[in-house]
Amino acid sequence: MGLEPRELNQEEAERFGVAPGWWAVDEIGTPVLGPHPSREGALIGIARSGRRDDDAPGNENTEQGNRNGPRT
């Protein structure tokens, strides 16, 4: 699982020590990129970050620089 957009309200933002708004959050809900003014902005931020679902830890079939699996 990669990053996903999520709107953090004032209370949630204070808990994480960040500004409220739309954030790209990681697998456990930690804000990683943001804040963004809208959900669409967060999605653009995620796309620009280059982080993909197969970048997640535990995907043993992915080598850095080669998204099609191990080299043979």
Distance bins in CASP14 RR format, pairs under 12 A and 6 or more apart:
PFRMAT RR
TARGET T0000
AUTHOR 0000-0000-0000
RMODE 2
METHOD distances of the structure
MODEL  1
1 25 0 0 0 0 0 1 0 0 0 0 0
1 26 0 0 0 0 1 0 0 0 0 0 0
1 27 1 0 1 0 0 0 0 0 0 0 0
1 28 0 0 0 0 1 0 0 0 0 0 0
1 29 0 0 0 0 0 1 0 0 0 0 0
1 51 0 0 0 0 0 1 0 0 0 0 0
1 52 0 0 0 0 0 1 0 0 0 0 0
1 53 1 0 0 1 0 0 0 0 0 0 0
1 54 0 0 0 0 0 1 0 0 0 0 0
1 55 0 0 0 0 0 1 0 0 0 0 0
1 56 1 0 1 0 0 0 0 0 0 0 0
1 57 0 0 0 0 0 1 0 0 0 0 0
1 58 0 0 0 0 0 1 0 0 0 0 0
1 59 0 0 0 0 0 1 0 0 0 0 0
2 24 0 0 0 0 1 0 0 0 0 0 0
2 25 0 0 0 0 1 0 0 0 0 0 0
2 26 1 0 0 1 0 0 0 0 0 0 0
2 27 1 0 0 1 0 0 0 0 0 0 0
2 28 0 0 0 0 0 1 0 0 0 0 0
2 29 0 0 0 0 0 1 0 0 0 0 0
2 32 0 0 0 0 1 0 0 0 0 0 0
2 33 0 0 0 0 0 1 0 0 0 0 0
2 46 0 0 0 0 1 0 0 0 0 0 0
2 47 0 0 0 0 0 1 0 0 0 0 0
2 49 0 0 0 0 1 0 0 0 0 0 0
2 50 0 0 0 0 0 1 0 0 0 0 0
2 51 1 0 0 1 0 0 0 0 0 0 0
2 52 1 0 0 1 0 0 0 0 0 0 0
2 53 1 0 1 0 0 0 0 0 0 0 0
2 54 0 0 0 0 1 0 0 0 0 0 0
2 55 1 0 0 1 0 0 0 0 0 0 0
2 56 1 0 1 0 0 0 0 0 0 0 0
2 57 0 0 0 0 0 1 0 0 0 0 0
2 59 0 0 0 0 0 1 0 0 0 0 0
3 22 0 0 0 0 0 1 0 0 0 0 0
3 23 0 0 0 0 1 0 0 0 0 0 0
3 24 1 0 1 0 0 0 0 0 0 0 0
3 25 1 0 0 1 0 0 0 0 0 0 0
3 26 1 0 0 1 0 0 0 0 0 0 0
3 27 0 0 0 0 1 0 0 0 0 0 0
3 28 0 0 0 0 0 1 0 0 0 0 0
3 29 0 0 0 0 1 0 0 0 0 0 0
3 30 0 0 0 0 0 1 0 0 0 0 0
3 31 0 0 0 0 1 0 0 0 0 0 0
3 32 1 0 0 1 0 0 0 0 0 0 0
3 33 1 0 0 1 0 0 0 0 0 0 0
3 34 0 0 0 0 0 1 0 0 0 0 0
3 36 0 0 0 0 0 1 0 0 0 0 0
3 42 0 0 0 0 1 0 0 0 0 0 0
3 43 0 0 0 0 1 0 0 0 0 0 0
3 44 0 0 0 0 0 1 0 0 0 0 0
3 45 0 0 0 0 1 0 0 0 0 0 0
3 46 1 0 1 0 0 0 0 0 0 0 0
3 47 0 0 0 0 1 0 0 0 0 0 0
3 48 0 0 0 0 0 1 0 0 0 0 0
3 49 1 0 0 1 0 0 0 0 0 0 0
3 50 0 0 0 0 1 0 0 0 0 0 0
3 51 1 0 1 0 0 0 0 0 0 0 0
3 52 0 0 0 0 1 0 0 0 0 0 0
3 53 0 0 0 0 1 0 0 0 0 0 0
3 55 0 0 0 0 1 0 0 0 0 0 0
3 56 0 0 0 0 1 0 0 0 0 0 0
4 22 0 0 0 0 0 1 0 0 0 0 0
4 23 0 0 0 0 1 0 0 0 0 0 0
4 24 1 0 0 1 0 0 0 0 0 0 0
4 25 1 0 0 1 0 0 0 0 0 0 0
4 26 0 0 0 0 1 0 0 0 0 0 0
4 27 0 0 0 0 1 0 0 0 0 0 0
4 28 0 0 0 0 0 1 0 0 0 0 0
4 29 0 0 0 0 1 0 0 0 0 0 0
4 30 0 0 0 0 0 1 0 0 0 0 0
4 31 0 0 0 0 0 1 0 0 0 0 0
4 32 0 0 0 0 0 1 0 0 0 0 0
4 33 0 0 0 0 0 1 0 0 0 0 0
4 39 0 0 0 0 0 1 0 0 0 0 0
4 42 0 0 0 0 1 0 0 0 0 0 0
4 43 0 0 0 0 1 0 0 0 0 0 0
4 45 0 0 0 0 0 1 0 0 0 0 0
4 46 1 0 0 1 0 0 0 0 0 0 0
4 51 0 0 0 0 0 1 0 0 0 0 0
4 53 0 0 0 0 0 1 0 0 0 0 0
5 21 0 0 0 0 0 1 0 0 0 0 0
5 22 1 0 1 0 0 0 0 0 0 0 0
5 23 1 0 0 1 0 0 0 0 0 0 0
5 24 1 0 0 1 0 0 0 0 0 0 0
5 25 1 0 0 1 0 0 0 0 0 0 0
5 26 0 0 0 0 0 1 0 0 0 0 0
5 29 0 0 0 0 0 1 0 0 0 0 0
5 31 0 0 0 0 0 1 0 0 0 0 0
5 32 0 0 0 0 0 1 0 0 0 0 0
5 33 0 0 0 0 1 0 0 0 0 0 0
5 34 0 0 0 0 1 0 0 0 0 0 0
5 35 0 0 0 0 0 1 0 0 0 0 0
5 36 1 0 0 1 0 0 0 0 0 0 0
5 37 0 0 0 0 0 1 0 0 0 0 0
5 38 0 0 0 0 1 0 0 0 0 0 0
5 39 1 0 1 0 0 0 0 0 0 0 0
5 40 0 0 0 0 1 0 0 0 0 0 0
5 41 1 0 0 1 0 0 0 0 0 0 0
5 42 1 1 0 0 0 0 0 0 0 0 0
5 43 1 0 1 0 0 0 0 0 0 0 0
5 44 0 0 0 0 1 0 0 0 0 0 0
5 45 0 0 0 0 1 0 0 0 0 0 0
5 46 1 0 0 1 0 0 0 0 0 0 0
5 47 0 0 0 0 0 1 0 0 0 0 0
6 12 0 0 0 0 1 0 0 0 0 0 0
6 13 0 0 0 0 0 1 0 0 0 0 0
6 16 0 0 0 0 0 1 0 0 0 0 0
6 18 0 0 0 0 0 1 0 0 0 0 0
6 20 0 0 0 0 0 1 0 0 0 0 0
6 21 0 0 0 0 1 0 0 0 0 0 0
6 22 1 0 0 1 0 0 0 0 0 0 0
6 23 1 0 1 0 0 0 0 0 0 0 0
6 24 1 0 0 1 0 0 0 0 0 0 0
6 25 1 0 1 0 0 0 0 0 0 0 0
6 26 0 0 0 0 0 1 0 0 0 0 0
6 27 0 0 0 0 0 1 0 0 0 0 0
6 28 0 0 0 0 0 1 0 0 0 0 0
6 29 1 0 0 1 0 0 0 0 0 0 0
6 30 0 0 0 0 0 1 0 0 0 0 0
6 31 1 0 0 1 0 0 0 0 0 0 0
6 32 0 0 0 0 0 1 0 0 0 0 0
6 33 0 0 0 0 0 1 0 0 0 0 0
6 34 0 0 0 0 0 1 0 0 0 0 0
6 35 0 0 0 0 0 1 0 0 0 0 0
6 36 0 0 0 0 0 1 0 0 0 0 0
6 39 0 0 0 0 1 0 0 0 0 0 0
6 42 1 0 0 1 0 0 0 0 0 0 0
6 43 0 0 0 0 0 1 0 0 0 0 0
6 46 0 0 0 0 0 1 0 0 0 0 0
7 13 0 0 0 0 1 0 0 0 0 0 0
7 19 0 0 0 0 0 1 0 0 0 0 0
7 20 0 0 0 0 1 0 0 0 0 0 0
7 21 1 0 1 0 0 0 0 0 0 0 0
7 22 1 0 1 0 0 0 0 0 0 0 0
7 23 1 0 0 1 0 0 0 0 0 0 0
7 24 0 0 0 0 0 1 0 0 0 0 0
7 25 0 0 0 0 1 0 0 0 0 0 0
7 31 0 0 0 0 0 1 0 0 0 0 0
7 34 0 0 0 0 0 1 0 0 0 0 0
7 35 0 0 0 0 1 0 0 0 0 0 0
7 36 0 0 0 0 1 0 0 0 0 0 0
7 37 0 0 0 0 0 1 0 0 0 0 0
7 38 0 0 0 0 1 0 0 0 0 0 0
7 39 1 0 0 1 0 0 0 0 0 0 0
7 40 0 0 0 0 0 1 0 0 0 0 0
7 41 0 0 0 0 0 1 0 0 0 0 0
7 42 0 0 0 0 1 0 0 0 0 0 0
8 14 0 0 0 0 1 0 0 0 0 0 0
8 15 0 0 0 0 1 0 0 0 0 0 0
8 16 1 0 0 1 0 0 0 0 0 0 0
8 17 0 0 0 0 1 0 0 0 0 0 0
8 18 1 0 0 1 0 0 0 0 0 0 0
8 19 0 0 0 0 1 0 0 0 0 0 0
8 20 1 0 1 0 0 0 0 0 0 0 0
8 21 1 0 1 0 0 0 0 0 0 0 0
8 22 1 0 0 1 0 0 0 0 0 0 0
8 23 1 0 1 0 0 0 0 0 0 0 0
8 24 0 0 0 0 0 1 0 0 0 0 0
8 25 0 0 0 0 1 0 0 0 0 0 0
8 29 0 0 0 0 1 0 0 0 0 0 0
8 30 0 0 0 0 0 1 0 0 0 0 0
8 31 1 0 0 1 0 0 0 0 0 0 0
8 32 0 0 0 0 0 1 0 0 0 0 0
8 34 0 0 0 0 1 0 0 0 0 0 0
8 35 1 0 0 1 0 0 0 0 0 0 0
8 36 0 0 0 0 0 1 0 0 0 0 0
8 42 0 0 0 0 0 1 0 0 0 0 0
9 15 0 0 0 0 0 1 0 0 0 0 0
9 16 0 0 0 0 0 1 0 0 0 0 0
9 18 0 0 0 0 0 1 0 0 0 0 0
9 19 0 0 0 0 0 1 0 0 0 0 0
9 20 1 0 1 0 0 0 0 0 0 0 0
9 21 0 0 0 0 1 0 0 0 0 0 0
9 22 0 0 0 0 0 1 0 0 0 0 0
9 23 0 0 0 0 0 1 0 0 0 0 0
9 35 0 0 0 0 0 1 0 0 0 0 0
10 16 0 0 0 0 0 1 0 0 0 0 0
10 17 0 0 0 0 0 1 0 0 0 0 0
10 18 0 0 0 0 0 1 0 0 0 0 0
10 19 0 0 0 0 1 0 0 0 0 0 0
10 20 1 0 1 0 0 0 0 0 0 0 0
10 21 0 0 0 0 1 0 0 0 0 0 0
10 35 0 0 0 0 0 1 0 0 0 0 0
11 17 0 0 0 0 0 1 0 0 0 0 0
11 18 0 0 0 0 0 1 0 0 0 0 0
11 20 0 0 0 0 1 0 0 0 0 0 0
12 18 0 0 0 0 1 0 0 0 0 0 0
12 19 0 0 0 0 0 1 0 0 0 0 0
12 20 1 0 0 1 0 0 0 0 0 0 0
12 21 0 0 0 0 1 0 0 0 0 0 0
12 22 0 0 0 0 0 1 0 0 0 0 0
12 23 0 0 0 0 1 0 0 0 0 0 0
12 25 0 0 0 0 0 1 0 0 0 0 0
12 29 0 0 0 0 1 0 0 0 0 0 0
12 30 0 0 0 0 0 1 0 0 0 0 0
12 31 0 0 0 0 1 0 0 0 0 0 0
12 35 0 0 0 0 0 1 0 0 0 0 0
13 19 1 0 1 0 0 0 0 0 0 0 0
13 20 1 0 1 0 0 0 0 0 0 0 0
13 21 1 0 0 1 0 0 0 0 0 0 0
13 22 0 0 0 0 0 1 0 0 0 0 0
13 23 0 0 0 0 1 0 0 0 0 0 0
13 25 0 0 0 0 0 1 0 0 0 0 0
13 31 0 0 0 0 1 0 0 0 0 0 0
13 34 0 0 0 0 0 1 0 0 0 0 0
13 35 0 0 0 0 1 0 0 0 0 0 0
14 20 0 0 0 0 1 0 0 0 0 0 0
14 31 0 0 0 0 0 1 0 0 0 0 0
15 29 0 0 0 0 0 1 0 0 0 0 0
15 30 0 0 0 0 0 1 0 0 0 0 0
15 31 0 0 0 0 0 1 0 0 0 0 0
16 23 0 0 0 0 1 0 0 0 0 0 0
16 25 0 0 0 0 1 0 0 0 0 0 0
16 26 0 0 0 0 0 1 0 0 0 0 0
16 28 0 0 0 0 0 1 0 0 0 0 0
16 29 0 0 0 0 1 0 0 0 0 0 0
16 30 1 0 0 1 0 0 0 0 0 0 0
16 31 1 0 1 0 0 0 0 0 0 0 0
16 32 0 0 0 0 0 1 0 0 0 0 0
16 34 0 0 0 0 0 1 0 0 0 0 0
16 35 0 0 0 0 0 1 0 0 0 0 0
17 23 0 0 0 0 0 1 0 0 0 0 0
17 30 0 0 0 0 0 1 0 0 0 0 0
17 31 0 0 0 0 1 0 0 0 0 0 0
17 35 0 0 0 0 0 1 0 0 0 0 0
18 24 0 0 0 0 0 1 0 0 0 0 0
18 25 0 0 0 0 0 1 0 0 0 0 0
18 29 0 0 0 0 0 1 0 0 0 0 0
18 30 0 0 0 0 1 0 0 0 0 0 0
18 31 1 0 1 0 0 0 0 0 0 0 0
18 32 0 0 0 0 0 1 0 0 0 0 0
18 33 0 0 0 0 0 1 0 0 0 0 0
18 34 1 0 0 1 0 0 0 0 0 0 0
18 35 1 0 0 1 0 0 0 0 0 0 0
18 36 0 0 0 0 0 1 0 0 0 0 0
19 31 0 0 0 0 1 0 0 0 0 0 0
19 34 0 0 0 0 1 0 0 0 0 0 0
19 35 1 0 1 0 0 0 0 0 0 0 0
19 36 0 0 0 0 0 1 0 0 0 0 0
19 37 0 0 0 0 0 1 0 0 0 0 0
20 31 0 0 0 0 0 1 0 0 0 0 0
20 34 0 0 0 0 0 1 0 0 0 0 0
20 35 1 0 0 1 0 0 0 0 0 0 0
20 36 0 0 0 0 0 1 0 0 0 0 0
20 37 0 0 0 0 0 1 0 0 0 0 0
21 31 0 0 0 0 1 0 0 0 0 0 0
21 33 0 0 0 0 0 1 0 0 0 0 0
21 34 1 0 0 1 0 0 0 0 0 0 0
21 35 1 0 1 0 0 0 0 0 0 0 0
21 36 1 0 0 1 0 0 0 0 0 0 0
21 37 1 0 0 1 0 0 0 0 0 0 0
21 38 0 0 0 0 1 0 0 0 0 0 0
21 39 0 0 0 0 1 0 0 0 0 0 0
21 41 0 0 0 0 0 1 0 0 0 0 0
21 42 0 0 0 0 1 0 0 0 0 0 0
22 31 0 0 0 0 1 0 0 0 0 0 0
22 33 0 0 0 0 1 0 0 0 0 0 0
22 34 1 0 0 1 0 0 0 0 0 0 0
22 35 1 0 0 1 0 0 0 0 0 0 0
22 36 1 0 1 0 0 0 0 0 0 0 0
22 37 1 0 0 1 0 0 0 0 0 0 0
22 38 1 0 1 0 0 0 0 0 0 0 0
22 39 1 0 1 0 0 0 0 0 0 0 0
22 40 0 0 0 0 1 0 0 0 0 0 0
22 41 1 0 0 1 0 0 0 0 0 0 0
22 42 1 0 1 0 0 0 0 0 0 0 0
22 43 0 0 0 0 1 0 0 0 0 0 0
22 44 0 0 0 0 0 1 0 0 0 0 0
22 45 0 0 0 0 1 0 0 0 0 0 0
22 46 0 0 0 0 0 1 0 0 0 0 0
23 29 0 0 0 0 1 0 0 0 0 0 0
23 30 0 0 0 0 1 0 0 0 0 0 0
23 31 1 0 1 0 0 0 0 0 0 0 0
23 32 1 0 0 1 0 0 0 0 0 0 0
23 33 1 0 0 1 0 0 0 0 0 0 0
23 34 1 0 1 0 0 0 0 0 0 0 0
23 35 1 0 1 0 0 0 0 0 0 0 0
23 36 1 0 0 1 0 0 0 0 0 0 0
23 37 0 0 0 0 0 1 0 0 0 0 0
23 38 0 0 0 0 0 1 0 0 0 0 0
23 39 0 0 0 0 0 1 0 0 0 0 0
23 41 0 0 0 0 0 1 0 0 0 0 0
23 42 1 0 0 1 0 0 0 0 0 0 0
23 43 0 0 0 0 0 1 0 0 0 0 0
23 45 0 0 0 0 1 0 0 0 0 0 0
23 46 0 0 0 0 1 0 0 0 0 0 0
24 30 0 0 0 0 0 1 0 0 0 0 0
24 31 1 0 0 1 0 0 0 0 0 0 0
24 32 1 0 1 0 0 0 0 0 0 0 0
24 33 1 1 0 0 0 0 0 0 0 0 0
24 34 1 0 0 1 0 0 0 0 0 0 0
24 35 0 0 0 0 1 0 0 0 0 0 0
24 36 1 0 0 1 0 0 0 0 0 0 0
24 39 0 0 0 0 0 1 0 0 0 0 0
24 41 0 0 0 0 1 0 0 0 0 0 0
24 42 1 0 1 0 0 0 0 0 0 0 0
24 43 0 0 0 0 1 0 0 0 0 0 0
24 44 0 0 0 0 1 0 0 0 0 0 0
24 45 1 0 0 1 0 0 0 0 0 0 0
24 46 1 0 1 0 0 0 0 0 0 0 0
24 47 0 0 0 0 1 0 0 0 0 0 0
24 48 0 0 0 0 1 0 0 0 0 0 0
24 49 1 0 0 1 0 0 0 0 0 0 0
24 50 0 0 0 0 0 1 0 0 0 0 0
24 51 0 0 0 0 1 0 0 0 0 0 0
25 31 1 0 1 0 0 0 0 0 0 0 0
25 32 1 0 0 1 0 0 0 0 0 0 0
25 33 0 0 0 0 1 0 0 0 0 0 0
25 34 0 0 0 0 1 0 0 0 0 0 0
25 35 0 0 0 0 0 1 0 0 0 0 0
25 36 0 0 0 0 0 1 0 0 0 0 0
25 42 0 0 0 0 1 0 0 0 0 0 0
25 46 0 0 0 0 1 0 0 0 0 0 0
25 51 0 0 0 0 0 1 0 0 0 0 0
26 32 1 0 1 0 0 0 0 0 0 0 0
26 33 0 0 0 0 1 0 0 0 0 0 0
26 46 0 0 0 0 0 1 0 0 0 0 0
26 49 0 0 0 0 0 1 0 0 0 0 0
26 51 0 0 0 0 1 0 0 0 0 0 0
26 53 0 0 0 0 0 1 0 0 0 0 0
26 55 0 0 0 0 0 1 0 0 0 0 0
26 56 0 0 0 0 1 0 0 0 0 0 0
26 57 0 0 0 0 0 1 0 0 0 0 0
27 51 0 0 0 0 0 1 0 0 0 0 0
27 53 0 0 0 0 0 1 0 0 0 0 0
27 55 0 0 0 0 0 1 0 0 0 0 0
27 56 1 0 0 1 0 0 0 0 0 0 0
27 57 0 0 0 0 1 0 0 0 0 0 0
27 58 0 0 0 0 0 1 0 0 0 0 0
28 56 0 0 0 0 0 1 0 0 0 0 0
28 57 0 0 0 0 0 1 0 0 0 0 0
31 42 0 0 0 0 0 1 0 0 0 0 0
32 42 0 0 0 0 0 1 0 0 0 0 0
32 45 0 0 0 0 1 0 0 0 0 0 0
32 46 0 0 0 0 1 0 0 0 0 0 0
32 49 0 0 0 0 1 0 0 0 0 0 0
32 50 0 0 0 0 0 1 0 0 0 0 0
32 51 0 0 0 0 1 0 0 0 0 0 0
33 41 0 0 0 0 1 0 0 0 0 0 0
33 42 1 0 0 1 0 0 0 0 0 0 0
33 43 0 0 0 0 0 1 0 0 0 0 0
33 44 0 0 0 0 1 0 0 0 0 0 0
33 45 1 0 1 0 0 0 0 0 0 0 0
33 46 1 0 0 1 0 0 0 0 0 0 0
33 47 0 0 0 0 0 1 0 0 0 0 0
33 48 0 0 0 0 1 0 0 0 0 0 0
33 49 1 0 1 0 0 0 0 0 0 0 0
33 50 0 0 0 0 0 1 0 0 0 0 0
33 51 0 0 0 0 1 0 0 0 0 0 0
34 41 0 0 0 0 1 0 0 0 0 0 0
34 42 1 0 0 1 0 0 0 0 0 0 0
34 43 0 0 0 0 0 1 0 0 0 0 0
34 44 0 0 0 0 0 1 0 0 0 0 0
34 45 1 0 0 1 0 0 0 0 0 0 0
34 46 0 0 0 0 0 1 0 0 0 0 0
34 48 0 0 0 0 0 1 0 0 0 0 0
34 49 0 0 0 0 0 1 0 0 0 0 0
35 41 0 0 0 0 1 0 0 0 0 0 0
35 42 0 0 0 0 1 0 0 0 0 0 0
35 45 0 0 0 0 0 1 0 0 0 0 0
36 42 1 0 1 0 0 0 0 0 0 0 0
36 43 0 0 0 0 1 0 0 0 0 0 0
36 44 1 0 0 1 0 0 0 0 0 0 0
36 45 1 0 0 1 0 0 0 0 0 0 0
36 46 0 0 0 0 1 0 0 0 0 0 0
36 47 0 0 0 0 0 1 0 0 0 0 0
36 48 0 0 0 0 0 1 0 0 0 0 0
36 49 0 0 0 0 0 1 0 0 0 0 0
37 44 0 0 0 0 0 1 0 0 0 0 0
37 45 0 0 0 0 0 1 0 0 0 0 0
38 44 0 0 0 0 1 0 0 0 0 0 0
38 45 0 0 0 0 0 1 0 0 0 0 0
39 45 0 0 0 0 0 1 0 0 0 0 0
39 46 0 0 0 0 0 1 0 0 0 0 0
40 46 0 0 0 0 0 1 0 0 0 0 0
40 47 0 0 0 0 0 1 0 0 0 0 0
41 47 0 0 0 0 1 0 0 0 0 0 0
41 48 0 0 0 0 1 0 0 0 0 0 0
41 49 0 0 0 0 0 1 0 0 0 0 0
42 48 0 0 0 0 0 1 0 0 0 0 0
42 49 0 0 0 0 0 1 0 0 0 0 0
43 49 0 0 0 0 0 1 0 0 0 0 0
44 50 0 0 0 0 0 1 0 0 0 0 0
45 51 0 0 0 0 1 0 0 0 0 0 0
46 52 0 0 0 0 1 0 0 0 0 0 0
46 53 0 0 0 0 0 1 0 0 0 0 0
46 55 0 0 0 0 0 1 0 0 0 0 0
49 55 0 0 0 0 1 0 0 0 0 0 0
50 67 0 0 0 0 0 1 0 0 0 0 0
52 59 0 0 0 0 1 0 0 0 0 0 0
52 62 0 0 0 0 1 0 0 0 0 0 0
52 65 0 0 0 0 0 1 0 0 0 0 0
52 67 1 0 0 1 0 0 0 0 0 0 0
53 59 0 0 0 0 1 0 0 0 0 0 0
53 62 0 0 0 0 0 1 0 0 0 0 0
53 67 0 0 0 0 0 1 0 0 0 0 0
54 60 0 0 0 0 0 1 0 0 0 0 0
54 61 0 0 0 0 1 0 0 0 0 0 0
54 62 1 0 1 0 0 0 0 0 0 0 0
54 63 0 0 0 0 0 1 0 0 0 0 0
54 64 0 0 0 0 0 1 0 0 0 0 0
54 65 0 0 0 0 0 1 0 0 0 0 0
54 66 0 0 0 0 0 1 0 0 0 0 0
54 67 1 0 0 1 0 0 0 0 0 0 0
54 68 0 0 0 0 0 1 0 0 0 0 0
54 69 0 0 0 0 1 0 0 0 0 0 0
55 62 1 0 0 1 0 0 0 0 0 0 0
55 63 0 0 0 0 0 1 0 0 0 0 0
55 64 0 0 0 0 1 0 0 0 0 0 0
55 65 0 0 0 0 0 1 0 0 0 0 0
55 67 0 0 0 0 1 0 0 0 0 0 0
56 62 0 0 0 0 1 0 0 0 0 0 0
59 67 0 0 0 0 0 1 0 0 0 0 0
59 69 0 0 0 0 1 0 0 0 0 0 0
59 70 0 0 0 0 0 1 0 0 0 0 0
60 69 0 0 0 0 1 0 0 0 0 0 0
60 70 0 0 0 0 1 0 0 0 0 0 0
61 67 0 0 0 0 1 0 0 0 0 0 0
61 68 0 0 0 0 1 0 0 0 0 0 0
61 69 1 0 1 0 0 0 0 0 0 0 0
61 70 1 0 0 1 0 0 0 0 0 0 0
61 71 0 0 0 0 0 1 0 0 0 0 0
62 68 0 0 0 0 1 0 0 0 0 0 0
62 69 1 0 1 0 0 0 0 0 0 0 0
62 70 0 0 0 0 1 0 0 0 0 0 0
62 71 0 0 0 0 0 1 0 0 0 0 0
63 69 1 0 0 1 0 0 0 0 0 0 0
63 70 1 0 1 0 0 0 0 0 0 0 0
63 71 1 0 0 1 0 0 0 0 0 0 0
63 72 0 0 0 0 0 1 0 0 0 0 0
64 70 0 0 0 0 0 1 0 0 0 0 0
64 71 0 0 0 0 0 1 0 0 0 0 0
65 71 0 0 0 0 1 0 0 0 0 0 0
66 72 0 0 0 0 0 1 0 0 0 0 0
END
